[in-house]
Amino acid sequence: MLSKLEPKILWKYFFEISAIPRQSKHEEKLIKYLIAFAEKRGLKYKKDAAGNVVISKKASKGREKSPGVVLQSHIDMVCEKNEGTKHDFLKDPLQLYVEKGFIRAKGTTLGADDGLGVAASLAVLESKDISHGPIECLFTVDEETGLTGANALKSGFFTGMRLLNLDSEEEGSIYIGCAGGKTTSFSKQIKRIKNDKNCSCKIFISGLKGGHSGIAINQGRGNALILLARFLWNLNENISFTLSDFNGGEKHNALPREAYAVININEKELSALEKEVRKYADIYRMEFKSFDEGVTLSMNKLPASKEALTEEDKTTLINLVYSFPHGVHSMSPDIKGLVQTSTNLASVIIEKSKINILTSQRSSVESSIHDIAGKVIAHGTLAGYSYTSKDPYPAWTPNPESKLLKTAVEVHKELFSKKPQVKAMHAGLECGIIGKKYPGIDMVSFGPDVMGAHSPDEKANIKSVGNFWNFLKNILETIKYDRN
């Protein structure tokens, strides 16, 4: 079924790059692929110190005086997998399959974000039947863990002043703005003591949808870390236990889907613990039936742990995570339905002698990024945790008067007989950074329907990918009239 998908030229390249590991900060194999692609076709290319690559293609015959266009995508992907899935993102190819009109990956993220943008750019470079002006395809690295590739761009790396960002995920929408943000992490040194309980159990929460911490932050989905801490906080009222481990989440830009804790109790409390687990499993299923219907809370018995956290460190951690700021902080007063400011409690990891907590904040208003980060910092420091705040990236301020936008809207109306929705998104795009580095550049962002990005539920609508490809081709052909 994969071999029959249309458009063949785009899917061909998506399948090829899906076989190449491209975890953030480990994109070297795909960088080599891009360079080999350019060299094989006699296309000019450049690579900077960060690993960003730009491949240039001359204008079609008769289009030499048309405006140059930059096609921009990022080559890394968020690497998430379901519990029990055996997959090494540094070595293994993605296992793709088709299901009910969607393409998915078995047990892992699909990498349609932004693999489809990369594939579309390669298809344009390969294509012989698109009439276009000068093309530069900009492939950036490490977008997902801090937009470091875009941050490393130098003036003059590319020359076009019209940029099509191919990294949004909703067909029929053209984006002209996005949120900025930063990450804030916390840590605390801990001491371990001898465990005095004779029974250890792993408490596991799973089945949550997770997803992109910007796009899905307002969809009512559960946070595995907070739900786990909630259970432990309430359990502490009825059963005496010590805590040996608490772990969940990984990426700053993903809602945590799974988390577990290892607790220690006396054997005689085991039946009471099982009762509490069943009770809260029912509570969570009831509360999240409309948003996260697959949520589960379970337990299994383990060999008795040798060590545990001190009572003070246990209590502080549970209180902190249970009460941690998470979710929508404010909505935009100017754009209906747009989240203006949010924060995501992304991960908690207990090491041998330290607890690490990772969070991220987003806002379309720069001052609000610092405000929500300040609230998160204040919360963590009250619990005695130290913090670092880093990786800030700017918002992309919407420009409703964009000439490129007007062209894209006109093309969409002609091609699909309807106006597109013009939007801003509560997620970080590289356009904000690129706009600051290349003042005056005109940019829009669009893409096909991709659902569940940043989670193993990620899937791309096959029909939508065809529409995305046709839209991209028609924009490139229309710009020859310079309606701008």
Wavefront OBJ file of the C-alpha trace (Angstrom):
o trace
v 0.000 0.000 0.000
v 2.879 2.365 0.737
v 4.204 2.076 -2.827
v 0.854 3.180 -4.251
v 0.562 6.460 -2.354
v 0.264 9.708 -4.292
v 2.058 11.982 -4.969
v 4.739 9.381 -5.580
v 7.626 11.855 -5.725
v 6.898 13.260 -2.253
v 6.211 9.901 -0.594
v 9.364 8.477 -2.154
v 11.483 10.922 -0.190
v 9.437 10.616 2.981
v 10.027 6.851 2.952
v 13.741 7.346 2.321
v 14.276 9.762 5.195
v 12.083 7.609 7.484
v 14.739 4.902 7.134
v 17.437 7.315 8.370
v 17.708 7.988 12.131
v 17.285 11.720 12.783
v 16.780 12.253 16.465
v 17.386 15.852 17.543
v 21.121 16.534 17.891
v 21.863 13.302 15.981
v 21.014 14.301 12.404
v 24.452 13.620 10.909
v 23.251 10.712 8.750
v 20.475 12.783 7.201
v 22.864 15.692 6.635
v 25.101 13.314 4.628
v 22.020 12.166 2.720
v 21.116 15.759 1.797
v 24.628 16.543 0.612
v 24.747 13.349 -1.466
v 21.337 14.245 -2.905
v 22.647 17.649 -4.032
v 25.937 16.334 -5.404
v 24.239 13.581 -7.401
v 22.034 16.173 -9.155
v 24.665 18.849 -9.606
v 22.863 21.265 -7.272
v 24.750 23.884 -5.315
v 24.661 23.496 -1.555
v 26.112 24.970 1.625
v 26.461 23.567 5.140
v 27.155 25.733 8.156
v 28.920 24.878 11.409
v 25.649 23.926 13.099
v 24.750 21.421 10.383
v 22.097 23.471 8.593
v 22.036 22.797 4.859
v 20.747 24.925 1.997
v 20.379 23.433 -1.489
v 19.787 25.760 -4.430
v 18.015 25.098 -7.705
v 18.087 27.451 -10.675
v 14.889 28.971 -12.018
v 12.936 27.165 -14.705
v 13.508 28.394 -18.251
v 11.820 31.764 -18.668
v 11.486 32.251 -14.892
v 14.938 33.663 -14.224
v 13.529 37.082 -13.229
v 10.857 35.657 -10.920
v 11.257 36.285 -7.181
v 13.410 33.775 -5.327
v 11.630 31.543 -2.803
v 13.024 29.733 0.236
v 11.403 26.439 1.250
v 12.177 25.841 4.914
v 11.844 22.667 6.993
v 13.670 21.019 9.894
v 15.268 17.601 9.583
v 15.090 16.375 13.190
v 12.101 14.662 14.816
v 10.689 14.101 18.278
v 11.481 10.513 19.278
v 8.777 9.030 21.493
v 7.682 5.411 21.767
v 5.085 3.431 23.656
v 6.023 1.424 26.715
v 7.185 -1.987 25.529
v 8.077 -0.866 21.998
v 11.553 -2.054 21.042
v 13.002 0.689 18.875
v 16.398 2.406 18.924
v 15.958 5.886 17.424
v 19.717 6.148 16.849
v 19.829 3.003 14.706
v 16.455 1.677 13.593
v 14.310 2.809 10.651
v 10.720 3.772 11.374
v 8.177 1.024 10.697
v 5.518 2.711 8.547
v 2.057 1.440 7.720
v -1.248 2.669 6.304
v -4.447 2.617 8.350
v -7.822 4.061 7.335
v -6.437 6.803 5.115
v -3.550 7.714 7.423
v 0.123 6.828 7.518
v 1.554 5.896 10.920
v 4.607 4.316 12.541
v 4.434 1.180 14.676
v 4.705 2.159 18.342
v 6.654 5.367 17.712
v 6.340 8.912 16.520
v 5.976 9.141 12.746
v 8.247 12.102 12.107
v 5.733 13.740 9.760
v 6.727 16.765 11.843
v 8.666 17.838 9.853
v 9.557 14.929 7.601
v 6.768 15.805 5.198
v 8.181 19.318 4.843
v 11.630 17.886 4.150
v 10.191 15.416 1.619
v 8.237 18.172 -0.150
v 11.396 20.279 -0.456
v 13.344 17.360 -1.926
v 10.475 16.650 -4.311
v 10.590 20.258 -5.556
v 14.346 19.996 -6.072
v 13.876 16.734 -8.007
v 10.805 17.734 -10.013
v 11.024 18.580 -13.714
v 7.414 19.705 -14.221
v 7.080 22.689 -11.856
v 7.550 26.177 -13.279
v 9.343 28.223 -10.626
v 11.791 31.002 -9.973
v 15.071 30.519 -8.090
v 14.613 28.015 -5.249
v 16.586 27.623 -2.036
v 15.664 24.725 0.240
v 16.753 25.418 3.807
v 17.026 22.352 6.058
v 17.632 23.235 9.707
v 18.796 20.987 12.528
v 17.686 20.517 16.123
v 14.419 22.419 15.911
v 12.642 20.235 18.450
v 14.971 20.696 21.423
v 15.554 24.441 21.275
v 15.556 25.678 17.654
v 19.341 25.702 17.820
v 19.789 25.302 14.064
v 17.744 28.408 13.318
v 19.522 30.276 16.104
v 22.866 29.465 14.479
v 21.934 30.833 11.041
v 24.210 33.597 9.759
v 23.295 36.467 7.492
v 23.747 35.542 3.833
v 23.374 31.766 4.288
v 20.427 32.082 1.918
v 19.332 35.012 -0.256
v 15.576 34.720 -0.885
v 13.259 37.146 0.908
v 10.076 35.113 0.457
v 9.963 32.065 2.716
v 7.501 29.183 2.797
v 7.778 27.371 6.120
v 6.538 23.782 5.632
v 6.177 22.907 9.310
v 2.545 23.487 10.275
v 0.032 20.692 10.581
v -3.451 21.737 9.535
v -4.623 21.632 5.930
v -6.677 24.654 4.914
v -4.828 26.962 7.300
v -2.080 29.455 6.571
v -0.097 30.567 9.594
v 1.394 34.019 9.921
v 2.456 34.012 13.576
v 3.591 31.760 16.411
v 4.476 31.799 20.078
v 7.898 32.324 21.548
v 9.139 30.493 24.588
v 11.872 29.083 26.791
v 12.662 26.045 28.937
v 13.054 26.138 32.708
v 14.605 23.250 34.590
v 14.915 22.504 38.297
v 17.156 20.257 40.344
v 17.713 19.305 43.953
v 20.317 17.155 45.680
v 18.783 14.344 47.696
v 19.865 11.769 50.224
v 18.827 8.143 50.253
v 18.189 6.120 53.372
v 17.753 2.417 54.037
v 14.271 1.226 53.113
v 12.495 -0.188 56.166
v 9.443 -1.582 54.318
v 9.207 -5.224 53.233
v 7.149 -4.820 50.033
v 7.838 -2.677 46.935
v 5.394 -1.858 44.150
v 5.581 -0.027 40.836
v 2.667 2.346 40.266
v 2.267 3.081 36.570
v 0.061 5.572 34.732
v -0.247 5.170 30.963
v -2.642 5.398 28.039
v -2.698 9.192 27.870
v -2.581 10.789 24.422
v 0.183 13.257 25.194
v 1.040 15.328 22.146
v 2.551 18.679 21.295
v 2.811 20.863 24.389
v 1.784 23.938 22.420
v -0.851 22.685 20.008
v -2.512 20.244 22.445
v -2.135 22.261 25.656
v -5.765 23.457 25.550
v -7.363 20.119 24.741
v -7.930 18.928 28.307
v -5.437 16.068 28.130
v -3.994 14.616 31.293
v -0.437 15.110 32.507
v 0.906 11.742 33.676
v 3.264 13.332 36.202
v 0.565 15.359 37.914
v -1.895 12.455 37.940
v 0.725 10.182 39.467
v 1.614 12.779 42.116
v -2.084 13.266 42.847
v -2.475 9.560 43.529
v 0.568 9.482 45.817
v -0.529 12.626 47.659
v -3.889 11.061 48.452
v -2.359 7.664 49.182
v -0.189 9.277 51.826
v -3.341 10.102 53.782
v -4.189 6.404 54.211
v -1.073 4.264 53.812
v 2.438 4.752 55.142
v 4.947 4.396 52.296
v 8.430 5.413 51.259
v 9.442 6.437 47.736
v 12.352 4.952 45.794
v 11.679 6.296 42.304
v 9.495 8.738 40.373
v 10.023 9.033 36.644
v 8.070 10.251 33.637
v 8.135 12.441 30.545
v 11.151 13.295 28.446
v 10.813 16.127 25.903
v 10.193 19.743 26.889
v 7.736 20.149 24.015
v 5.635 17.033 24.648
v 2.867 16.434 27.172
v 3.987 13.508 29.377
v 1.937 10.415 28.522
v 3.409 7.905 30.968
v 4.960 7.983 34.431
v 5.783 5.536 37.191
v 6.743 5.526 40.855
v 8.298 2.808 42.978
v 6.891 2.880 46.495
v 7.600 0.717 49.513
v 4.963 -0.458 51.987
v 4.485 -3.155 54.588
v 3.100 -6.391 53.165
v -0.047 -6.124 55.269
v -0.961 -2.894 53.378
v -0.855 -4.549 49.946
v -4.594 -5.179 49.643
v -5.334 -1.599 50.753
v -2.937 -0.304 48.086
v -4.635 -2.406 45.401
v -7.968 -0.941 46.455
v -6.631 2.623 46.170
v -5.206 1.921 42.719
v -8.561 0.600 41.485
v -10.329 3.601 43.025
v -8.163 6.186 41.267
v -8.118 4.241 38.021
v -11.907 4.606 37.995
v -11.681 8.292 38.940
v -9.250 9.064 36.128
v -11.288 7.159 33.556
v -14.368 9.124 34.577
v -12.655 12.519 34.636
v -10.840 12.075 31.322
v -13.407 10.079 29.343
v -13.861 12.968 26.903
v -10.166 13.854 26.463
v -7.993 10.864 27.388
v -10.278 7.858 27.382
v -7.366 5.390 27.373
v -5.870 6.445 30.710
v -4.927 3.572 33.028
v -3.478 3.330 36.529
v -1.926 0.009 37.461
v 0.530 -1.617 39.843
v 2.783 -4.629 40.086
v 4.811 -6.057 42.937
v 8.622 -5.826 42.851
v 11.460 -7.206 44.955
v 11.899 -5.042 48.036
v 13.955 -1.893 47.364
v 17.129 -1.411 49.339
v 16.948 2.379 49.529
v 14.383 5.167 49.575
v 14.227 8.952 49.653
v 14.064 10.685 52.999
v 10.562 11.513 54.187
v 11.245 15.214 53.632
v 12.427 14.746 50.036
v 9.490 12.428 49.289
v 6.899 14.808 50.672
v 8.431 17.871 49.015
v 8.583 16.180 45.611
v 5.007 14.907 45.714
v 3.672 18.285 46.889
v 5.695 20.119 44.250
v 4.656 17.964 41.284
v 1.011 17.743 42.360
v 0.714 21.528 42.592
v 3.021 22.441 39.701
v 1.692 25.099 37.266
v 0.659 23.385 34.055
v -1.638 24.185 31.151
v -3.216 27.318 29.710
v -2.426 30.491 31.600
v -4.249 32.986 29.363
v -6.063 33.225 26.026
v -5.388 35.810 23.332
v -7.676 38.851 23.572
v -7.132 39.532 19.862
v -7.405 36.136 18.118
v -10.383 33.972 19.049
v -9.450 30.509 20.293
v -5.689 31.167 20.377
v -3.824 30.301 23.563
v -1.665 33.291 24.460
v 0.400 31.911 27.356
v 0.953 28.408 28.751
v 3.385 26.246 30.663
v 4.146 22.520 30.454
v 5.431 20.290 33.254
v 7.387 18.023 30.929
v 9.479 15.531 32.894
v 10.608 14.387 36.339
v 13.614 12.107 36.702
v 15.136 10.848 39.956
v 18.809 10.009 39.698
v 20.913 8.432 42.440
v 21.430 11.676 44.336
v 19.446 14.302 42.421
v 15.950 15.094 41.213
v 15.612 16.803 37.808
v 12.443 18.544 36.635
v 11.974 19.987 33.133
v 9.331 22.535 32.129
v 8.668 24.807 29.150
v 6.796 28.088 28.752
v 5.201 29.654 25.668
v 3.524 32.939 24.812
v 2.807 35.157 21.821
v 3.637 38.142 24.096
v 7.316 38.372 25.008
v 6.761 39.887 28.450
v 4.328 37.083 29.279
v 6.995 34.451 28.559
v 9.082 35.937 31.355
v 6.035 36.308 33.590
v 4.884 32.685 33.375
v 8.491 31.473 33.696
v 8.799 33.638 36.808
v 5.722 32.037 38.350
v 7.131 28.574 37.656
v 10.503 29.563 39.133
v 8.858 30.995 42.233
v 6.941 27.750 42.694
v 10.063 25.601 42.404
v 12.233 27.742 44.648
v 9.603 27.613 47.414
v 10.289 23.872 47.474
v 14.031 24.446 47.752
v 14.908 23.559 44.145
v 17.554 25.433 42.151
v 16.743 26.408 38.569
v 18.125 27.361 35.175
v 16.149 29.072 32.428
v 17.474 28.913 28.870
v 16.847 28.392 25.141
v 14.635 31.466 24.669
v 13.205 31.971 21.208
v 11.169 34.907 19.901
v 7.556 34.979 18.829
v 6.678 35.517 15.168
v 4.469 38.598 15.107
v 1.591 38.271 12.610
v 1.635 40.552 9.555
v -1.874 40.497 8.023
v -0.604 42.778 5.223
v 1.984 40.248 4.018
v 2.195 40.214 0.209
v 3.151 36.540 0.260
v 0.064 35.836 2.355
v -2.146 37.550 -0.212
v -0.646 35.379 -2.954
v -1.120 32.195 -0.907
v -4.746 33.057 -0.088
v -5.502 33.738 -3.759
v -3.898 30.458 -4.844
v -5.857 28.532 -2.207
v -9.165 30.043 -3.361
v -8.432 29.206 -6.999
v -7.226 25.684 -6.257
v -9.758 24.552 -3.618
v -12.667 26.974 -4.253
v -12.587 28.284 -0.696
v -10.656 30.716 1.442
v -8.053 29.310 3.805
v -8.113 30.153 7.490
v -5.398 32.637 8.364
v -4.078 31.880 11.851
v -1.368 32.174 14.442
v -0.332 29.107 16.469
v 0.606 28.457 20.079
v 3.748 26.600 19.106
v 7.267 27.603 18.197
v 8.209 27.912 14.546
v 11.622 28.892 13.287
v 10.016 31.847 11.514
v 10.339 33.975 14.653
v 14.103 33.505 14.739
v 14.545 33.775 10.969
v 12.514 36.993 10.923
v 14.900 38.583 13.415
v 17.988 37.432 11.517
v 16.624 38.464 8.092
v 14.710 41.725 8.661
v 11.996 42.322 6.083
v 11.665 38.695 4.990
v 8.087 37.803 4.030
v 6.937 34.444 5.443
v 3.928 32.138 5.658
v 3.625 28.597 7.027
v 1.387 25.756 5.884
v 1.270 21.966 5.799
v -0.949 18.871 5.612
v -3.098 17.418 8.382
v -0.838 15.804 10.998
v -2.469 14.625 14.210
v -0.840 13.607 17.484
v 2.556 15.141 16.751
v 5.211 14.474 19.423
v 3.482 11.239 20.479
v 3.318 7.657 19.161
v -0.233 8.437 18.071
v 1.148 10.741 15.366
v -0.462 10.182 11.970
v -0.664 12.039 8.657
v -3.735 12.234 6.439
v -2.714 10.807 3.063
v -5.243 12.764 1.007
v -4.231 15.953 2.812
v -0.584 15.392 1.862
v -1.639 15.384 -1.806
v -3.496 18.683 -1.336
v -0.477 20.150 0.453
v 1.752 19.188 -2.475
v -0.607 20.717 -5.034
v -0.864 23.907 -2.984
v 2.919 24.207 -2.752
v 3.397 23.652 -6.495
v 0.740 26.209 -7.389
v 2.226 28.847 -5.102
v 5.622 28.384 -6.741
v 4.069 28.666 -10.183
v 1.889 31.652 -9.283
v 4.754 33.729 -7.933
v 5.971 34.088 -11.526
v 3.260 36.705 -12.016
v 4.659 38.574 -9.030
v 1.246 39.397 -7.653
v 3.148 40.656 -4.654
l 1 2 3 4 5 6 7 8 9 10 11 12 13 14 15 16 17 18 19 20 21 22 23 24 25 26 27 28 29 30 31 32 33 34 35 36 37 38 39 40 41 42 43 44 45 46 47 48 49 50 51 52 53 54 55 56 57 58 59 60 61 62 63 64 65 66 67 68 69 70 71 72 73 74 75 76 77 78 79 80 81 82 83 84 85 86 87 88 89 90 91 92 93 94 95 96 97 98 99 100 101 102 103 104 105 106 107 108 109 110 111 112 113 114 115 116 117 118 119 120 121 122 123 124 125 126 127 128 129 130 131 132 133 134 135 136 137 138 139 140 141 142 143 144 145 146 147 148 149 150 151 152 153 154 155 156 157 158 159 160 161 162 163 164 165 166 167 168 169 170 171 172 173 174 175 176 177 178 179 180 181 182 183 184 185 186 187 188 189 190 191 192 193 194 195 196 197 198 199 200 201 202 203 204 205 206 207 208 209 210 211 212 213 214 215 216 217 218 219 220 221 222 223 224 225 226 227 228 229 230 231 232 233 234 235 236 237 238 239 240 241 242 243 244 245 246 247 248 249 250 251 252 253 254 255 256 257 258 259 260 261 262 263 264 265 266 267 268 269 270 271 272 273 274 275 276 277 278 279 280 281 282 283 284 285 286 287 288 289 290 291 292 293 294 295 296 297 298 299 300 301 302 303 304 305 306 307 308 309 310 311 312 313 314 315 316 317 318 319 320 321 322 323 324 325 326 327 328 329 330 331 332 333 334 335 336 337 338 339 340 341 342 343 344 345 346 347 348 349 350 351 352 353 354 355 356 357 358 359 360 361 362 363 364 365 366 367 368 369 370 371 372 373 374 375 376 377 378 379 380 381 382 383 384 385 386 387 388 389 390 391 392 393 394 395 396 397 398 399 400 401 402 403 404 405 406 407 408 409 410 411 412 413 414 415 416 417 418 419 420 421 422 423 424 425 426 427 428 429 430 431 432 433 434 435 436 437 438 439 440 441 442 443 444 445 446 447 448 449 450 451 452 453 454 455 456 457 458 459 460 461 462 463 464 465 466 467 468 469 470 471 472 473 474 475 476 477 478 479 480 481 482 483 484
